[in-house]
Amino acid sequence: MAPAPATSSDYLDRLMRRESFQALWPLFALAPKPAKEMTESFSALVQLRPHMAELERCRVIHVGDGAHARTAALFAIKTDADNISVDPLVNERLVSEWRDRHEIRRFRWRKARIEDVIDELNALPAMPTVVTFVHAHVDVDAVLDRLRWDVAYTLACCVPGKQLTTTRTPHRDDEDLGVLSPDRRFQVLLAS
Ligand SMILES: C[S@@+](CC[C@H](N)C(=O)[O-])C[C@H]1O[C@@H](n2cnc3c(N)ncnc32)[C@H](O)[C@@H]1O
């Protein structure tokens, strides 16, 4: 049997070399496996960047972003996009203190299940919309069927049948060897 392809520390190296790492670290340090979480969020950024570069300005909705809104935080620091983290477990006190301490802009959250705020998100001023599902425990197709969106990134985890599309043809469907988690299959989806 052929050996499994080697994973790469490239994403960690790229993150840790930057001054912005100091601001991000307090959020990632709270995770049981910070390196895994950092590479998962960074994968979303790397895979979406070429698509975001084609959009003048965009909003990124981070679904299932956890209590510490880490992917939204990363995108707020590394991009010009408006970010909204959506998770019923958001620790609002912690993320608002972090935002204020580091003077982070374009970083908001909704402490809610995505299904319960889709109408509210669709009613926001029209803007190209990107969606991340970084190990989000949601049915990606069901969410995308209702949400207004243009580009989405999803990373599989323990429930791949739900977290990868089964009804759409992905623009990309691949493994990201920069992701330091057991399942590193991701998809980039483009709205038709
Ligand atoms: C495996 S965790 C992902 C954690 C996150 N990516 C991180 O870096 O910490 C799955 C997350 O999905 C969230 N979740 C589950 N159902 C959801 C729903 N219907 N809408 C939004 N988030 C949901 C959970 O609250 C949990 O925080």
The ligand as an ORCA input file, in Angstrom:
! r2SCAN-3c Opt
* xyz 0 1
  C     -16.284     20.924     15.771
  S     -16.914     22.468     16.275
  C     -16.067     23.551     15.205
  C     -15.268     24.483     15.957
  C     -14.587     25.629     15.224
  N     -14.403     25.445     13.835
  C     -13.312     25.966     15.943
  O     -12.317     26.268     15.327
  O     -13.317     25.935     17.163
  C     -18.523     22.528     15.579
  C     -19.246     23.803     15.914
  O     -20.456     23.834     15.176
  C     -21.386     24.524     15.950
  N     -22.735     24.247     15.441
  C     -23.459     23.102     15.572
  N     -24.672     23.250     14.995
  C     -24.701     24.513     14.498
  C     -25.695     25.270     13.795
  N     -26.883     24.746     13.501
  N     -25.401     26.534     13.425
  C     -24.175     27.072     13.724
  N     -23.217     26.411     14.390
  C     -23.472     25.147     14.773
  C     -21.147     24.001     17.354
  O     -21.687     24.873     18.326
  C     -19.635     23.943     17.384
  O     -19.071     25.115     17.917
*
